[in-house]
Amino acid sequence: MAYIEFKGQQIEVDEDGFITDPGLWNEELAEFLAKTEEIEELTEDHWKV
């Protein structure tokens, strides 16, 4: 498995880059991941997903 580092912890991601533990999902992590995809700001449409 692959990992990303976020705030000093290793977060496991699958082969498509999705986190494997949905319990880790939060707004701060979402914004961090968006920036890795060159998305500077998440819109309301992003949050609907």
mmCIF file as gemmi writes it, N, C-alpha and C atoms, coordinates in Angstrom:
data_model
loop_
_atom_site.group_PDB
_atom_site.id
_atom_site.type_symbol
_atom_site.label_atom_id
_atom_site.label_alt_id
_atom_site.label_comp_id
_atom_site.label_asym_id
_atom_site.label_entity_id
_atom_site.label_seq_id
_atom_site.pdbx_PDB_ins_code
_atom_site.Cartn_x
_atom_site.Cartn_y
_atom_site.Cartn_z
_atom_site.occupancy
_atom_site.B_iso_or_equiv
_atom_site.pdbx_formal_charge
_atom_site.auth_seq_id
_atom_site.auth_asym_id
_atom_site.pdbx_PDB_model_num
ATOM 1 N N . MET Axp A 1 ? 0.838 -1.192 0 1 0 ? 1 A 1
ATOM 2 C CA . MET Axp A 1 ? 0 0 0 1 0 ? 1 A 1
ATOM 3 C C . MET Axp A 1 ? 0.879 1.25 0 1 0 ? 1 A 1
ATOM 4 N N . ALA Axp A 2 ? 0.289 2.299 -0.481 1 0 ? 2 A 1
ATOM 5 C CA . ALA Axp A 2 ? 0.968 3.588 -0.495 1 0 ? 2 A 1
ATOM 6 C C . ALA Axp A 2 ? 0.472 4.421 0.682 1 0 ? 2 A 1
ATOM 7 N N . TYR Axp A 3 ? 1.249 5.433 1.015 1 0 ? 3 A 1
ATOM 8 C CA . TYR Axp A 3 ? 0.912 6.314 2.129 1 0 ? 3 A 1
ATOM 9 C C . TYR Axp A 3 ? 1.145 7.757 1.727 1 0 ? 3 A 1
ATOM 10 N N . ILE Axp A 4 ? 0.384 8.649 2.353 1 0 ? 4 A 1
ATOM 11 C CA . ILE Axp A 4 ? 0.67 10.075 2.269 1 0 ? 4 A 1
ATOM 12 C C . ILE Axp A 4 ? 1.001 10.528 3.679 1 0 ? 4 A 1
ATOM 13 N N . GLU Axp A 5 ? 1.764 11.592 3.783 1 0 ? 5 A 1
ATOM 14 C CA . GLU Axp A 5 ? 2.064 12.124 5.105 1 0 ? 5 A 1
ATOM 15 C C . GLU Axp A 5 ? 1.236 13.385 5.316 1 0 ? 5 A 1
ATOM 16 N N . PHE Axp A 6 ? 0.527 13.405 6.427 1 0 ? 6 A 1
ATOM 17 C CA . PHE Axp A 6 ? -0.326 14.543 6.762 1 0 ? 6 A 1
ATOM 18 C C . PHE Axp A 6 ? -0.178 14.82 8.245 1 0 ? 6 A 1
ATOM 19 N N . LYS Axp A 7 ? 0.306 16.008 8.558 1 0 ? 7 A 1
ATOM 20 C CA . LYS Axp A 7 ? 0.464 16.446 9.949 1 0 ? 7 A 1
ATOM 21 C C . LYS Axp A 7 ? 1.249 15.428 10.779 1 0 ? 7 A 1
ATOM 22 N N . GLY Axp A 8 ? 2.32 14.905 10.184 1 0 ? 8 A 1
ATOM 23 C CA . GLY Axp A 8 ? 3.204 14.006 10.903 1 0 ? 8 A 1
ATOM 24 C C . GLY Axp A 8 ? 2.736 12.568 11.01 1 0 ? 8 A 1
ATOM 25 N N . GLN Axp A 9 ? 1.633 12.224 10.367 1 0 ? 9 A 1
ATOM 26 C CA . GLN Axp A 9 ? 1.191 10.828 10.418 1 0 ? 9 A 1
ATOM 27 C C . GLN Axp A 9 ? 1.098 10.254 9.01 1 0 ? 9 A 1
ATOM 28 N N . GLN Axp A 10 ? 1.277 8.965 8.917 1 0 ? 10 A 1
ATOM 29 C CA . GLN Axp A 10 ? 1.169 8.254 7.648 1 0 ? 10 A 1
ATOM 30 C C . GLN Axp A 10 ? -0.28 7.807 7.464 1 0 ? 10 A 1
ATOM 31 N N . ILE Axp A 11 ? -0.858 8.172 6.328 1 0 ? 11 A 1
ATOM 32 C CA . ILE Axp A 11 ? -2.237 7.788 6.027 1 0 ? 11 A 1
ATOM 33 C C . ILE Axp A 11 ? -2.204 6.865 4.817 1 0 ? 11 A 1
ATOM 34 N N . GLU Axp A 12 ? -2.762 5.681 4.994 1 0 ? 12 A 1
ATOM 35 C CA . GLU Axp A 12 ? -2.759 4.686 3.927 1 0 ? 12 A 1
ATOM 36 C C . GLU Axp A 12 ? -3.757 5.066 2.84 1 0 ? 12 A 1
ATOM 37 N N . VAL Axp A 13 ? -3.319 4.943 1.586 1 0 ? 13 A 1
ATOM 38 C CA . VAL Axp A 13 ? -4.183 5.198 0.435 1 0 ? 13 A 1
ATOM 39 C C . VAL Axp A 13 ? -4.142 3.987 -0.491 1 0 ? 13 A 1
ATOM 40 N N . ASP Axp A 14 ? -5.216 3.805 -1.246 1 0 ? 14 A 1
ATOM 41 C CA . ASP Axp A 14 ? -5.259 2.678 -2.18 1 0 ? 14 A 1
ATOM 42 C C . ASP Axp A 14 ? -4.549 3.037 -3.484 1 0 ? 14 A 1
ATOM 43 N N . GLU Axp A 15 ? -4.621 2.136 -4.458 1 0 ? 15 A 1
ATOM 44 C CA . GLU Axp A 15 ? -3.91 2.333 -5.726 1 0 ? 15 A 1
ATOM 45 C C . GLU Axp A 15 ? -4.417 3.542 -6.505 1 0 ? 15 A 1
ATOM 46 N N . ASP Axp A 16 ? -5.619 4.031 -6.181 1 0 ? 16 A 1
ATOM 47 C CA . ASP Axp A 16 ? -6.158 5.221 -6.84 1 0 ? 16 A 1
ATOM 48 C C . ASP Axp A 16 ? -5.925 6.498 -6.034 1 0 ? 16 A 1
ATOM 49 N N . GLY Axp A 17 ? -5.27 6.365 -4.877 1 0 ? 17 A 1
ATOM 50 C CA . GLY Axp A 17 ? -4.974 7.528 -4.051 1 0 ? 17 A 1
ATOM 51 C C . GLY Axp A 17 ? -6.049 7.874 -3.04 1 0 ? 17 A 1
ATOM 52 N N . PHE Axp A 18 ? -7.056 7.017 -2.885 1 0 ? 18 A 1
ATOM 53 C CA . PHE Axp A 18 ? -8.126 7.266 -1.916 1 0 ? 18 A 1
ATOM 54 C C . PHE Axp A 18 ? -7.72 6.733 -0.548 1 0 ? 18 A 1
ATOM 55 N N . ILE Axp A 19 ? -8.059 7.481 0.511 1 0 ? 19 A 1
ATOM 56 C CA . ILE Axp A 19 ? -7.723 7 1.852 1 0 ? 19 A 1
ATOM 57 C C . ILE Axp A 19 ? -8.508 5.724 2.134 1 0 ? 19 A 1
ATOM 58 N N . THR Axp A 20 ? -7.862 4.803 2.851 1 0 ? 20 A 1
ATOM 59 C CA . THR Axp A 20 ? -8.494 3.509 3.105 1 0 ? 20 A 1
ATOM 60 C C . THR Axp A 20 ? -9.319 3.505 4.386 1 0 ? 20 A 1
ATOM 61 N N . ASP Axp A 21 ? -9.113 4.488 5.247 1 0 ? 21 A 1
ATOM 62 C CA . ASP Axp A 21 ? -9.865 4.57 6.506 1 0 ? 21 A 1
ATOM 63 C C . ASP Axp A 21 ? -10.726 5.83 6.484 1 0 ? 21 A 1
ATOM 64 N N . PRO Axp A 22 ? -12.014 5.711 6.144 1 0 ? 22 A 1
ATOM 65 C CA . PRO Axp A 22 ? -12.868 6.894 6.057 1 0 ? 22 A 1
ATOM 66 C C . PRO Axp A 22 ? -13.015 7.635 7.382 1 0 ? 22 A 1
ATOM 67 N N . GLY Axp A 23 ? -12.685 6.993 8.486 1 0 ? 23 A 1
ATOM 68 C CA . GLY Axp A 23 ? -12.748 7.651 9.784 1 0 ? 23 A 1
ATOM 69 C C . GLY Axp A 23 ? -11.727 8.765 9.938 1 0 ? 23 A 1
ATOM 70 N N . LEU Axp A 24 ? -10.726 8.781 9.06 1 0 ? 24 A 1
ATOM 71 C CA . LEU Axp A 24 ? -9.701 9.829 9.101 1 0 ? 24 A 1
ATOM 72 C C . LEU Axp A 24 ? -10.123 11.085 8.344 1 0 ? 24 A 1
ATOM 73 N N . TRP Axp A 25 ? -11.205 10.971 7.572 1 0 ? 25 A 1
ATOM 74 C CA . TRP Axp A 25 ? -11.639 12.075 6.71 1 0 ? 25 A 1
ATOM 75 C C . TRP Axp A 25 ? -12.116 13.254 7.541 1 0 ? 25 A 1
ATOM 76 N N . ASN Axp A 26 ? -11.62 14.445 7.229 1 0 ? 26 A 1
ATOM 77 C CA . ASN Axp A 26 ? -12.089 15.675 7.857 1 0 ? 26 A 1
ATOM 78 C C . ASN Axp A 26 ? -11.816 16.829 6.899 1 0 ? 26 A 1
ATOM 79 N N . GLU Axp A 27 ? -12.313 17.993 7.231 1 0 ? 27 A 1
ATOM 80 C CA . GLU Axp A 27 ? -12.197 19.15 6.348 1 0 ? 27 A 1
ATOM 81 C C . GLU Axp A 27 ? -10.739 19.519 6.084 1 0 ? 27 A 1
ATOM 82 N N . GLU Axp A 28 ? -9.923 19.476 7.102 1 0 ? 28 A 1
ATOM 83 C CA . GLU Axp A 28 ? -8.512 19.839 6.951 1 0 ? 28 A 1
ATOM 84 C C . GLU Axp A 28 ? -7.791 18.877 6.002 1 0 ? 28 A 1
ATOM 85 N N . LEU Axp A 29 ? -8.06 17.589 6.129 1 0 ? 29 A 1
ATOM 86 C CA . LEU Axp A 29 ? -7.456 16.605 5.228 1 0 ? 29 A 1
ATOM 87 C C . LEU Axp A 29 ? -7.967 16.813 3.803 1 0 ? 29 A 1
ATOM 88 N N . ALA Axp A 30 ? -9.25 17.102 3.645 1 0 ? 30 A 1
ATOM 89 C CA . ALA Axp A 30 ? -9.818 17.345 2.314 1 0 ? 30 A 1
ATOM 90 C C . ALA Axp A 30 ? -9.117 18.517 1.634 1 0 ? 30 A 1
ATOM 91 N N . GLU Axp A 31 ? -8.885 19.586 2.37 1 0 ? 31 A 1
ATOM 92 C CA . GLU Axp A 31 ? -8.213 20.753 1.799 1 0 ? 31 A 1
ATOM 93 C C . GLU Axp A 31 ? -6.768 20.429 1.436 1 0 ? 31 A 1
ATOM 94 N N . PHE Axp A 32 ? -6.091 19.645 2.269 1 0 ? 32 A 1
ATOM 95 C CA . PHE Axp A 32 ? -4.721 19.226 1.985 1 0 ? 32 A 1
ATOM 96 C C . PHE Axp A 32 ? -4.676 18.404 0.695 1 0 ? 32 A 1
ATOM 97 N N . LEU Axp A 33 ? -5.574 17.433 0.577 1 0 ? 33 A 1
ATOM 98 C CA . LEU Axp A 33 ? -5.597 16.582 -0.61 1 0 ? 33 A 1
ATOM 99 C C . LEU Axp A 33 ? -5.949 17.38 -1.862 1 0 ? 33 A 1
ATOM 100 N N . ALA Axp A 34 ? -6.836 18.349 -1.736 1 0 ? 34 A 1
ATOM 101 C CA . ALA Axp A 34 ? -7.191 19.195 -2.879 1 0 ? 34 A 1
ATOM 102 C C . ALA Axp A 34 ? -5.962 19.938 -3.395 1 0 ? 34 A 1
ATOM 103 N N . LYS Axp A 35 ? -5.16 20.451 -2.491 1 0 ? 35 A 1
ATOM 104 C CA . LYS Axp A 35 ? -3.952 21.172 -2.9 1 0 ? 35 A 1
ATOM 105 C C . LYS Axp A 35 ? -2.972 20.252 -3.626 1 0 ? 35 A 1
ATOM 106 N N . THR Axp A 36 ? -2.917 18.971 -3.237 1 0 ? 36 A 1
ATOM 107 C CA . THR Axp A 36 ? -2.028 18.041 -3.945 1 0 ? 36 A 1
ATOM 108 C C . THR Axp A 36 ? -2.507 17.806 -5.373 1 0 ? 36 A 1
ATOM 109 N N . GLU Axp A 37 ? -3.785 18.098 -5.636 1 0 ? 37 A 1
ATOM 110 C CA . GLU Axp A 37 ? -4.363 17.98 -6.977 1 0 ? 37 A 1
ATOM 111 C C . GLU Axp A 37 ? -4.433 19.343 -7.667 1 0 ? 37 A 1
ATOM 112 N N . GLU Axp A 38 ? -3.728 20.327 -7.098 1 0 ? 38 A 1
ATOM 113 C CA . GLU Axp A 38 ? -3.673 21.693 -7.625 1 0 ? 38 A 1
ATOM 114 C C . GLU Axp A 38 ? -5.034 22.384 -7.625 1 0 ? 38 A 1
ATOM 115 N N . ILE Axp A 39 ? -5.866 22.045 -6.649 1 0 ? 39 A 1
ATOM 116 C CA . ILE Axp A 39 ? -7.143 22.726 -6.434 1 0 ? 39 A 1
ATOM 117 C C . ILE Axp A 39 ? -6.926 23.651 -5.244 1 0 ? 39 A 1
ATOM 118 N N . GLU Axp A 40 ? -6.925 24.942 -5.493 1 0 ? 40 A 1
ATOM 119 C CA . GLU Axp A 40 ? -6.603 25.907 -4.44 1 0 ? 40 A 1
ATOM 120 C C . GLU Axp A 40 ? -7.726 26.095 -3.433 1 0 ? 40 A 1
ATOM 121 N N . GLU Axp A 41 ? -8.967 26.015 -3.906 1 0 ? 41 A 1
ATOM 122 C CA . GLU Axp A 41 ? -10.098 26.243 -3.008 1 0 ? 41 A 1
ATOM 123 C C . GLU Axp A 41 ? -11.224 25.277 -3.345 1 0 ? 41 A 1
ATOM 124 N N . LEU Axp A 42 ? -11.762 24.635 -2.33 1 0 ? 42 A 1
ATOM 125 C CA . LEU Axp A 42 ? -12.892 23.734 -2.535 1 0 ? 42 A 1
ATOM 126 C C . LEU Axp A 42 ? -14.19 24.543 -2.556 1 0 ? 42 A 1
ATOM 127 N N . THR Axp A 43 ? -15.005 24.281 -3.556 1 0 ? 43 A 1
ATOM 128 C CA . THR Axp A 43 ? -16.272 24.997 -3.706 1 0 ? 43 A 1
ATOM 129 C C . THR Axp A 43 ? -17.402 24.196 -3.061 1 0 ? 43 A 1
ATOM 130 N N . GLU Axp A 44 ? -18.593 24.781 -3.045 1 0 ? 44 A 1
ATOM 131 C CA . GLU Axp A 44 ? -19.759 24.058 -2.521 1 0 ? 44 A 1
ATOM 132 C C . GLU Axp A 44 ? -19.992 22.762 -3.288 1 0 ? 44 A 1
ATOM 133 N N . ASP Axp A 45 ? -19.747 22.788 -4.592 1 0 ? 45 A 1
ATOM 134 C CA . ASP Axp A 45 ? -19.922 21.575 -5.394 1 0 ? 45 A 1
ATOM 135 C C . ASP Axp A 45 ? -18.958 20.475 -4.953 1 0 ? 45 A 1
ATOM 136 N N . HIS Axp A 46 ? -17.741 20.85 -4.59 1 0 ? 46 A 1
ATOM 137 C CA . HIS Axp A 46 ? -16.792 19.855 -4.079 1 0 ? 46 A 1
ATOM 138 C C . HIS Axp A 46 ? -17.326 19.218 -2.797 1 0 ? 46 A 1
ATOM 139 N N . TRP Axp A 47 ? -17.856 20.031 -1.909 1 0 ? 47 A 1
ATOM 140 C CA . TRP Axp A 47 ? -18.315 19.518 -0.613 1 0 ? 47 A 1
ATOM 141 C C . TRP Axp A 47 ? -19.558 18.652 -0.743 1 0 ? 47 A 1
ATOM 142 N N . LYS Axp A 48 ? -20.341 18.819 -1.808 1 0 ? 48 A 1
ATOM 143 C CA . LYS Axp A 48 ? -21.533 17.991 -2.014 1 0 ? 48 A 1
ATOM 144 C C . LYS Axp A 48 ? -21.158 16.529 -2.225 1 0 ? 48 A 1
ATOM 145 N N . VAL Axp A 49 ? -20.007 16.319 -2.795 1 0 ? 49 A 1
ATOM 146 C CA . VAL Axp A 49 ? -19.549 14.951 -3.055 1 0 ? 49 A 1
ATOM 147 C C . VAL Axp A 49 ? -19.178 14.357 -1.739 1 0 ? 49 A 1
